[in-house]
Structure formats: C-alpha cells, structure tokens
Amino acid sequence: MRDPEIMNAVKETLALLSEKAPGRAIEVRIPPYAAIQCGEGPTHTRGTPPNVIEMKADIWLALARGEKTWHESVAAGLINASGARADLSEFLPLRMSQ
C-alpha cells in the first residue's frame, strides 16, 4: 500500500531533482511512488533507458535530505544504478522546504 505522505515527499524531491538536473538522459525510479527522466545527455525515447537508477523511497528521501551519501549508498547496495550517467552525487542533497 502506498503511503500518501511518502508519495508526496518522493514526488516533491523528484521535481526538485528535475529542476536541478534538467534533461532526459537518466531515468530515476522510486517504486511504487514515481519515476522521472532527468540529466543532460542523449534523450531516451523508447524501451529500457541506458541510464537507470532505482532505489526504495526511504533511501531516496535520506539522500535528498543529506542523511546518506550517494557513494556510500551505492557501495552498500542500496541503489541499483546502471549506465555511464547513472550517478546523482553532484545533485544531492536537494534544497527542500521545511
């Protein structure tokens, strides 16, 4: 079951990410809440994108708030990232409203 509070936080932070990293080269998936395309590079239009990042909502929100780092989370196996551009470390943490 989807928690509305988590869903709103995920969507808000993904919107901030897309503002900070405009483009369509990377697909960021936070199932079952949301997915976006962001980041500069070749635009993806069909099939499985070449740059995919997927993680659980709690990990994503911790990264967005600066409670976890990208590199530590990848090393711990908390993030599935594939592709040459599948690295969001330069965009995190996000500036969020209180």
Z-matrix of the N, CA and C atoms (Angstrom, degrees):
N
C 1 1.445
C 2 1.530 1 109.83
N 3 1.290 2 116.54 1 139.62
C 4 1.454 3 122.02 2 -179.50
C 5 1.528 4 110.54 3 -84.82
N 6 1.307 5 115.96 4 131.86
C 7 1.449 6 122.43 5 175.78
C 8 1.526 7 107.46 6 -87.55
N 9 1.340 8 118.86 7 120.73
C 10 1.467 9 120.68 8 -177.07
C 11 1.532 10 113.24 9 -60.22
N 12 1.311 11 118.20 10 -35.02
C 13 1.461 12 120.97 11 179.65
C 14 1.535 13 110.86 12 -66.53
N 15 1.324 14 116.02 13 -43.95
C 16 1.469 15 119.99 14 177.44
C 17 1.524 16 109.97 15 -65.28
N 18 1.329 17 116.59 16 -42.90
C 19 1.459 18 120.10 17 -179.62
C 20 1.529 19 110.62 18 -60.16
N 21 1.307 20 118.04 19 -43.77
C 22 1.468 21 120.84 20 179.07
C 23 1.523 22 111.15 21 -64.01
N 24 1.329 23 117.37 22 -42.39
C 25 1.472 24 120.93 23 179.58
C 26 1.524 25 110.62 24 -64.79
N 27 1.322 26 117.80 25 -42.00
C 28 1.467 27 121.21 26 178.58
C 29 1.523 28 110.32 27 -62.85
N 30 1.324 29 116.91 28 -47.51
C 31 1.466 30 120.15 29 -178.80
C 32 1.530 31 111.30 30 -64.42
N 33 1.327 32 117.49 31 -39.76
C 34 1.462 33 121.07 32 178.85
C 35 1.530 34 110.99 33 -63.50
N 36 1.319 35 116.61 34 -45.19
C 37 1.463 36 119.66 35 -177.90
C 38 1.526 37 111.86 36 -72.00
N 39 1.317 38 117.72 37 -34.84
C 40 1.467 39 119.15 38 175.15
C 41 1.527 40 110.98 39 -66.56
N 42 1.328 41 117.14 40 -34.78
C 43 1.467 42 120.01 41 175.75
C 44 1.531 43 110.27 42 -64.38
N 45 1.329 44 116.88 43 -41.17
C 46 1.462 45 120.36 44 176.23
C 47 1.530 46 111.04 45 -62.38
N 48 1.329 47 116.54 46 -41.06
C 49 1.461 48 120.49 47 177.78
C 50 1.519 49 110.67 48 -61.25
N 51 1.327 50 117.30 49 -44.45
C 52 1.467 51 119.36 50 -178.44
C 53 1.532 52 111.71 51 -66.02
N 54 1.337 53 117.73 52 -28.47
C 55 1.468 54 120.79 53 174.33
C 56 1.529 55 110.63 54 -71.58
N 57 1.315 56 115.90 55 -40.48
C 58 1.469 57 121.48 56 -177.84
C 59 1.530 58 111.82 57 -75.35
N 60 1.329 59 116.64 58 -29.85
C 61 1.465 60 122.57 59 -177.41
C 62 1.525 61 110.03 60 -131.42
N 63 1.342 62 117.12 61 70.14
C 64 1.467 63 118.73 62 -178.32
C 65 1.530 64 111.63 63 -65.72
N 66 1.304 65 114.89 64 152.06
C 67 1.455 66 121.16 65 178.68
C 68 1.508 67 111.02 66 133.79
N 69 1.343 68 114.61 67 -170.67
C 70 1.472 69 119.69 68 -177.49
C 71 1.518 70 112.32 69 -142.40
N 72 1.321 71 117.68 70 28.84
C 73 1.463 72 120.65 71 -176.11
C 74 1.524 73 113.47 72 -88.13
N 75 1.329 74 117.68 73 -20.47
C 76 1.468 75 122.42 74 -176.08
C 77 1.521 76 108.57 75 -124.43
N 78 1.307 77 116.87 76 133.57
C 79 1.456 78 120.42 77 173.04
C 80 1.520 79 108.13 78 -102.02
N 81 1.319 80 116.45 79 124.91
C 82 1.461 81 122.96 80 178.88
C 83 1.528 82 107.03 81 -110.18
N 84 1.327 83 115.38 82 121.39
C 85 1.470 84 121.50 83 -176.62
C 86 1.530 85 110.02 84 -117.60
N 87 1.329 86 115.08 85 127.46
C 88 1.461 87 122.08 86 175.25
C 89 1.534 88 106.10 87 -124.80
N 90 1.339 89 116.96 88 78.98
C 91 1.465 90 119.44 89 -175.97
C 92 1.528 91 111.29 90 -71.97
N 93 1.314 92 118.09 91 147.24
C 94 1.470 93 128.47 92 -2.34
C 95 1.524 94 112.93 93 -92.95
N 96 1.321 95 117.75 94 20.22
C 97 1.456 96 121.22 95 -169.03
C 98 1.526 97 115.76 96 -86.79
N 99 1.308 98 117.97 97 -47.61
C 100 1.468 99 119.36 98 -174.95
C 101 1.521 100 110.59 99 -169.06
N 102 1.327 101 114.42 100 166.23
C 103 1.468 102 122.70 101 173.34
C 104 1.520 103 107.14 102 -149.84
N 105 1.327 104 115.79 103 144.87
C 106 1.461 105 120.69 104 177.36
C 107 1.524 106 109.26 105 -137.77
N 108 1.310 107 114.60 106 165.43
C 109 1.458 108 121.40 107 168.30
C 110 1.520 109 106.98 108 -112.78
N 111 1.321 110 115.81 109 137.01
C 112 1.458 111 121.07 110 -178.49
C 113 1.518 112 109.11 111 -152.90
N 114 1.305 113 116.60 112 177.66
C 115 1.454 114 121.86 113 173.71
C 116 1.513 115 114.23 114 85.45
N 117 1.324 116 114.17 115 142.40
C 118 1.457 117 121.13 116 179.20
C 119 1.526 118 111.09 117 -73.34
N 120 1.300 119 114.81 118 151.48
C 121 1.455 120 120.98 119 178.58
C 122 1.509 121 110.02 120 136.07
N 123 1.325 122 116.85 121 -170.80
C 124 1.467 123 120.57 122 -179.93
C 125 1.523 124 111.07 123 -59.05
N 126 1.321 125 116.03 124 133.03
C 127 1.461 126 121.84 125 179.52
C 128 1.514 127 109.92 126 -74.65
N 129 1.319 128 114.83 127 134.66
C 130 1.462 129 120.78 128 179.02
C 131 1.516 130 108.42 129 -99.19
N 132 1.356 131 117.40 130 135.10
C 133 1.462 132 120.01 131 -178.62
C 134 1.526 133 115.09 132 -124.61
N 135 1.338 134 119.67 133 -26.86
C 136 1.469 135 120.54 134 -176.46
C 137 1.511 136 112.15 135 -140.52
N 138 1.341 137 114.41 136 153.94
C 139 1.456 138 120.16 137 175.15
C 140 1.517 139 113.06 138 66.69
N 141 1.310 140 115.37 139 -161.55
C 142 1.459 141 120.81 140 -179.94
C 143 1.526 142 109.49 141 -76.02
N 144 1.324 143 116.98 142 125.83
C 145 1.465 144 119.40 143 -179.90
C 146 1.525 145 111.46 144 -65.01
N 147 1.334 146 118.01 145 153.03
C 148 1.461 147 120.64 146 179.22
C 149 1.531 148 112.90 147 -73.66
N 150 1.326 149 117.89 148 -20.90
C 151 1.467 150 122.44 149 -179.69
C 152 1.527 151 108.26 150 -122.52
N 153 1.318 152 116.25 151 106.08
C 154 1.459 153 121.58 152 -176.04
C 155 1.519 154 109.48 153 -126.96
N 156 1.335 155 114.91 154 135.19
C 157 1.455 156 122.32 155 175.53
C 158 1.522 157 106.84 156 -126.54
N 159 1.332 158 116.02 157 130.80
C 160 1.457 159 119.89 158 179.28
C 161 1.521 160 109.27 159 -139.92
N 162 1.336 161 115.67 160 139.37
C 163 1.468 162 120.96 161 177.97
C 164 1.524 163 109.24 162 -159.95
N 165 1.303 164 115.05 163 167.60
C 166 1.461 165 121.42 164 176.60
C 167 1.529 166 109.56 165 -73.77
N 168 1.317 167 115.20 166 156.49
C 169 1.462 168 121.38 167 -176.90
C 170 1.519 169 112.47 168 -60.60
N 171 1.318 170 118.35 169 -40.23
C 172 1.468 171 119.29 170 -177.79
C 173 1.522 172 111.64 171 -65.21
N 174 1.316 173 117.12 172 -35.20
C 175 1.467 174 120.96 173 177.53
C 176 1.524 175 109.38 174 -68.57
N 177 1.332 176 116.86 175 -47.09
C 178 1.457 177 120.86 176 179.32
C 179 1.536 178 111.12 177 -57.00
N 180 1.314 179 116.81 178 -47.47
C 181 1.465 180 119.56 179 -177.93
C 182 1.525 181 111.53 180 -66.00
N 183 1.320 182 117.97 181 -36.15
C 184 1.475 183 121.08 182 176.03
C 185 1.527 184 110.77 183 -65.00
N 186 1.320 185 117.80 184 -39.25
C 187 1.462 186 121.24 185 175.89
C 188 1.528 187 110.81 186 -65.02
N 189 1.321 188 116.07 187 -45.26
C 190 1.463 189 121.01 188 -178.68
C 191 1.527 190 111.54 189 -61.11
N 192 1.326 191 116.79 190 -35.60
C 193 1.476 192 121.68 191 -179.63
C 194 1.519 193 113.04 192 -85.95
N 195 1.320 194 117.83 193 -8.30
C 196 1.453 195 120.92 194 -178.86
C 197 1.518 196 113.98 195 84.02
N 198 1.313 197 117.17 196 16.46
C 199 1.465 198 121.65 197 179.21
C 200 1.526 199 111.96 198 -82.91
N 201 1.314 200 116.95 199 -20.00
C 202 1.463 201 123.85 200 175.47
C 203 1.520 202 107.59 201 -132.90
N 204 1.335 203 116.13 202 156.37
C 205 1.460 204 119.19 203 174.93
C 206 1.521 205 109.45 204 -103.69
N 207 1.323 206 114.70 205 155.01
C 208 1.456 207 121.19 206 -179.75
C 209 1.523 208 111.36 207 -59.77
N 210 1.336 209 116.28 208 -52.54
C 211 1.469 210 119.72 209 -173.72
C 212 1.529 211 112.11 210 -65.23
N 213 1.320 212 118.30 211 -39.55
C 214 1.467 213 120.53 212 177.04
C 215 1.524 214 111.17 213 -65.28
N 216 1.330 215 116.45 214 -39.46
C 217 1.467 216 120.28 215 -179.06
C 218 1.521 217 111.65 216 -68.49
N 219 1.331 218 117.18 217 -38.81
C 220 1.471 219 120.35 218 176.11
C 221 1.528 220 109.35 219 -64.57
N 222 1.335 221 116.95 220 -47.04
C 223 1.472 222 121.25 221 -178.93
C 224 1.526 223 111.77 222 -61.23
N 225 1.333 224 117.05 223 -32.50
C 226 1.463 225 121.43 224 -179.99
C 227 1.529 226 112.40 225 -82.29
N 228 1.326 227 117.54 226 -1.66
C 229 1.462 228 120.73 227 179.29
C 230 1.523 229 113.82 228 77.97
N 231 1.327 230 117.03 229 19.99
C 232 1.465 231 121.25 230 -178.46
C 233 1.525 232 112.53 231 -87.08
N 234 1.330 233 115.88 232 -12.63
C 235 1.461 234 122.17 233 -179.08
C 236 1.523 235 108.33 234 -127.84
N 237 1.321 236 116.32 235 131.58
C 238 1.460 237 121.55 236 170.68
C 239 1.518 238 106.69 237 -97.40
N 240 1.319 239 116.68 238 115.92
C 241 1.462 240 121.36 239 -178.40
C 242 1.519 241 109.06 240 -133.61
N 243 1.338 242 115.82 241 127.97
C 244 1.462 243 119.80 242 177.32
C 245 1.513 244 109.07 243 -135.21
N 246 1.311 245 115.54 244 143.04
C 247 1.447 246 121.72 245 179.26
C 248 1.515 247 111.46 246 111.22
N 249 1.315 248 115.99 247 154.84
C 250 1.461 249 122.68 248 -175.97
C 251 1.523 250 113.03 249 -64.27
N 252 1.346 251 117.71 250 -27.01
C 253 1.462 252 120.86 251 -178.64
C 254 1.530 253 112.93 252 -104.36
N 255 1.298 254 117.85 253 10.22
C 256 1.472 255 121.66 254 -175.19
C 257 1.527 256 111.48 255 -83.08
N 258 1.328 257 115.46 256 64.49
C 259 1.465 258 122.21 257 179.29
C 260 1.522 259 107.81 258 -147.09
N 261 1.317 260 116.38 259 116.47
C 262 1.466 261 120.97 260 -178.17
C 263 1.521 262 112.57 261 -103.02
N 264 1.315 263 118.39 262 9.43
C 265 1.463 264 121.36 263 -173.11
C 266 1.528 265 113.29 264 -56.88
N 267 1.329 266 118.45 265 -34.29
C 268 1.465 267 119.47 266 -178.24
C 269 1.528 268 112.84 267 -71.72
N 270 1.339 269 117.93 268 -14.37
C 271 1.462 270 121.63 269 -177.24
C 272 1.536 271 113.02 270 -103.01
N 273 1.316 272 117.22 271 -6.02
C 274 1.469 273 120.84 272 -174.13
C 275 1.512 274 110.94 273 -112.52
N 276 1.322 275 118.79 274 148.21
C 277 1.461 276 127.22 275 -2.89
C 278 1.522 277 111.92 276 -73.89
N 279 1.325 278 114.98 277 168.03
C 280 1.459 279 122.37 278 179.94
C 281 1.523 280 109.65 279 -96.13
N 282 1.313 281 115.97 280 149.72
C 283 1.466 282 119.94 281 174.08
C 284 1.531 283 106.55 282 -81.03
N 285 1.330 284 115.61 283 118.95
C 286 1.451 285 120.32 284 -175.25
C 287 1.523 286 110.28 285 -121.88
N 288 1.344 287 116.02 286 151.16
C 289 1.467 288 120.56 287 175.23
C 290 1.521 289 108.67 288 -75.32
N 291 1.300 290 116.32 289 152.41
C 292 1.467 291 121.23 290 -179.30
C 293 1.507 292 111.31 291 -84.09
